[in-house]
Amino acid sequence: MFFIVGLDNRTQRKERGRFHCPVCGGEQTYVRHVVQRAFTFFFIPVLNVGKEGEYIECAGCKSRLSPSVLDR
């Protein structure tokens, strides 16, 4: 008998809003993504192990930015 276990990153959308994108230079909508590390059993996520990070994605230019861009 064998088991397939491992770790995988899962991305979840947490929040949407509007901000000034420094890349495309306009008022755009954004999506905040949170990346979580998950323990997998036969490729199925079973347990979240920790938070890997988060980023903001601009809906206009699809750039991935640091969450600090929302503080401006």
Long-range contacts (C-beta under 8 A, 24 or more apart in sequence): 3-41, 3-42, 4-41, 4-42, 4-43, 5-39, 5-40, 5-41, 6-39, 6-40, 6-43, 7-37, 7-38, 7-39, 7-40, 7-49, 8-37, 8-38, 8-40, 8-43, 8-45, 9-35, 9-36, 9-37, 9-38, 9-52, 10-35, 10-36, 10-37, 10-38, 10-45, 10-48, 11-35, 11-36, 12-36, 14-54, 17-70, 19-56, 19-69, 19-70, 19-72, 20-72, 21-58, 21-60, 21-61, 21-63, 21-65, 21-69, 22-65, 22-69, 22-72, 23-58, 23-61, 23-63, 23-65, 24-58, 24-60, 24-61, 24-63, 26-60, 28-58, 28-59, 28-60, 28-61, 29-59, 29-60, 30-56, 30-57, 30-58, 30-59, 30-70, 31-56, 31-57, 31-59, 32-56, 32-67, 33-57
